[in-house]
């Protein structure tokens, strides 16, 4: 019995080492996804996608692992789910519901859009090891309204969860899925359909009056050892009678926030990540800190902002409550120039006031 348990533990560690650290052998081949084949662009070198504003990583993954100072996390938060969201909102209306991690329900102009949906127990290539959720999803799967579209920011396991995607397409057969260039082959290979690949700043109609735009971000992609940068990472802007809504996905700091505002005007709502940012010397090239997220909301001209990417999976050294605590501290430091942020509970939904009822625009401050 003890030998069996030991073998399972060693197998789990071997798989995780192969996938996340970059060990040699079967792990990288087993989990690596197909990669994009296409002409060179300013962000594709012919083999791999690249960031337009690369930031230096001041140390290696091994340096981080050997010098970790993780914050506290509970093993489990036994909390009840939120109330079922409305089935639809009217033309011109906008509602946001925070479900968990980067999974947010956006209801706008009569459409229901789900971002980076994950309902699985773990965000991992295997079911028996890897980061495990510390709370149930804020909205039960059976309480989701009809979903018209899913947007995927990139192919990491905490953002592209195949099990959840399959359940969604089984429940909503006409569901459309949007993902960055190169992801269609993998998703179709997993039995999914209605996949649309997007490149930065491409536009696609979701309805006669609603447009989806792929928005540039600063991140990376991989599902295994040998496919890093093989598919595109992206955020999204939704434009319609309701105005403009921004979903960042995973991203490090960059000029992409100001660029989105220059292209589409101030955002009525911005959904921005605040977690998995410590240690900043290692994480900052690909994950914004709460301070950078606040500045991003300013650069976007966001009337209202909602944080995500925290409190669900223990992925870095920031503690379970630390991202929200740091966010509140940063907002308090800004005084009269504080932008409007709503920290929603897991499963909490709110209607976003119309633009004409919102406060005056925030004056941009220097970048962090």
Number of C-alpha atoms within 10 A of each C-alpha: 6 7 8 9 10 11 12 14 13 12 14 16 14 13 21 19 15 20 26 16 15 15 15 12 12 13 21 21 16 16 18 18 25 19 23 22 14 12 9 12 10 9 15 20 12 13 16 19 23 21 20 15 14 14 14 10 14 12 11 12 13 10 11 17 10 9 9 13 14 15 14 13 18 12 11 12 13 9 11 14 17 19 13 18 20 13 14 18 18 12 14 13 19 26 20 21 25 26 30 26 26 28 24 27 25 24 25 28 22 17 20 20 22 21 26 26 25 24 24 17 17 20 22 19 20 12 12 14 17 20 16 19 21 19 20 21 24 24 25 16 14 8 14 16 17 16 23 18 20 22 26 26 29 26 26 20 17 23 22 23 21 21 13 16 22 17 13 20 19 12 13 15 15 14 20 19 23 22 28 23 23 23 26 24 16 16 22 12 11 13 11 21 17 15 17 15 16 24 18 18 17 12 17 15 12 17 12 7 12 19 15 22 22 25 26 25 27 26 23 24 20 24 26 22 22 19 20 16 21 27 28 31 34 28 26 28 21 26 23 19 13 21 21 23 24 26 25 26 28 27 26 24 24 22 15 22 22 17 15 22 18 13 9 16 15 24 25 23 29 25 25 25 28 26 32 27 24 23 17 18 14 19 21 22 23 23 25 27 26 25 18 22 27 29 22 26 28 30 25 27 26 26 24 22 27 21 24 28 23 23 25 25 23 23 20 20 21 22 22 23 15 20 25 19 12 15 21 16 13 18 18 12 10 12 9 9 15 15 23 18 20 10 14 16 13 24 22 18 22 13 13 19 16 14 16 7 8 13 12 10 13 18 11 15 11 7 14 11
